[in-house]
């Protein structure tokens, strides 16, 4: 019984270890800027009341511009998002910055 409990503790400890960010993961501060820009783009498209297919098209155009602005690929962004979604503490930190940035931009009347 003691042996199985010891093995259980080792397994539990292994599961708790934080995952290291894979090579090429976008840093948290850059990720916050990118997500902020993407959310602003979504807002711009949504405010235009385009038909669904047109909204999707314009959103994709804005998203590609954002990726180009930050010199990243779609794949790199997606892999980084997957990493941060698995590491919720880091994701929460990013989203705090995003929310603060959006709030500041909104208070200045400049969501651009």
PyMOL commands that set and color helices and strands:
alter all, ss='L'
color gray80, all
select helices_A, chain A and resi 2-16+28-47+52-69+74-86+88-107
alter helices_A, ss='H'
color red, helices_A
deselect
rebuild
show_as cartoon
